[in-house]
């Protein structure tokens, strides 16, 4: 894998994390119990729209990365989102970070290291 390919895949991961935080924010603003119109109106929050835009950019970047990186190398790296997102959620949203999440993250990192070698 080239450095450019690696950076593109890592860029996707870097976009997914804030996108997930924005989806979480949008979910907390979503009012599904107040009728269909309110549910639709509150779903179309700035956080939700920003998350969709970020995910669209991440998807375009992913497709471009796959032009340069075999899927068999890129996808194991993409598993790092399961490590990065909980860390970002802990740092920026104050979500708890349990020992199980940390241990699971270490196992994922070990798996990624094995997969990309």
C-alpha positions in Angstrom: 0.0 0.0 0.0 1.3 3.4 -0.9 1.5 6.3 1.5 -1.1 8.1 -0.5 -3.5 5.2 -0.3 -2.9 4.8 3.4 -3.6 8.6 4.0 -6.8 8.4 1.9 -8.1 5.5 4.0 -7.1 7.2 7.2 -8.8 10.3 5.9 -12.0 8.4 5.6 -11.7 7.2 9.2 -11.0 10.8 10.2 -14.3 11.9 8.6 -16.4 9.1 10.0 -15.6 10.0 13.6 -17.1 13.6 13.6 -19.9 12.3 11.3 -20.9 9.8 14.0 -20.7 12.5 16.7 -23.0 14.7 14.5 -25.4 11.7 14.0 -25.5 11.3 17.8 -26.3 14.9 18.3 -29.0 14.7 15.7 -30.5 11.7 17.4 -30.7 13.6 20.7 -32.6 16.4 18.9 -35.0 14.1 17.0 -38.5 14.2 18.3 -40.3 11.0 17.0 -43.1 11.0 19.6 -44.5 14.4 18.6 -46.0 13.4 15.2 -44.7 12.8 11.7 -44.1 16.5 10.8 -42.1 17.2 14.0 -40.1 14.0 13.5 -39.2 15.1 10.0 -38.6 18.6 11.0 -36.3 17.7 13.9 -34.5 15.1 11.9 -33.5 17.7 9.3 -31.4 19.5 12.0 -28.1 21.2 11.1 -26.3 18.3 12.9 -28.0 15.7 10.7 -27.4 17.6 7.5 -23.7 18.1 8.4 -23.4 14.4 9.2 -24.9 13.5 5.8 -22.5 15.9 4.1 -19.5 14.5 6.0 -20.5 10.9 5.2 -21.0 11.8 1.5 -17.4 13.2 1.5 -16.1 10.1 3.3 -17.8 7.9 0.7 -16.3 9.8 -2.2 -12.9 9.6 -0.5 -13.4 5.9 0.1 -14.2 5.2 -3.6 -11.2 7.2 -4.6 -9.0 5.3 -2.1 -10.2 2.0 -3.6 -8.8 3.0 -6.9 -5.3 2.9 -5.3 -5.7 0.4 -2.5 -6.9 -3.2 -2.7 -10.1 -3.7 -0.8 -8.3 -6.5 1.1 -5.9 -4.0 2.5 -8.2 -1.0 2.9 -11.1 -2.7 4.7 -9.1 -4.0 7.6 -7.7 -0.5 8.1 -11.3 0.8 8.0 -11.9 -1.3 11.1 -10.0 1.3 13.0 -13.2 3.4 13.0 -14.4 1.0 15.8 -11.5 2.3 17.8 -11.5 5.9 16.8 -15.2 6.6 17.2 -15.5 5.5 20.8 -12.4 7.5 21.7 -13.7 10.6 20.0 -17.1 10.1 21.6 -15.4 9.9 25.0 -13.2 13.0 24.4 -15.8 15.3 22.8 -19.2 13.9 24.0 -18.3 12.7 27.5 -19.4 9.2 26.7 -18.1 6.5 29.1 -15.1 4.5 27.9 -15.1 1.0 29.6 -12.3 -1.4 30.0 -14.1 -3.7 27.5 -14.0 -1.0 24.9 -10.3 -0.4 25.4 -9.5 -4.1 25.3 -11.7 -4.6 22.2 -9.9 -1.7 20.6 -6.5 -3.2 21.4 -7.7 -6.5 19.8 -8.9 -4.6 16.7 -5.6 -2.7 16.4 -3.7 -6.0 16.7 -5.9 -7.5 14.0 -5.4 -4.6 11.7 -1.6 -4.8 12.2 -1.7 -8.5 11.3 -4.0 -7.9 8.3 -2.0 -5.1 6.6 1.4 -6.7 6.9 
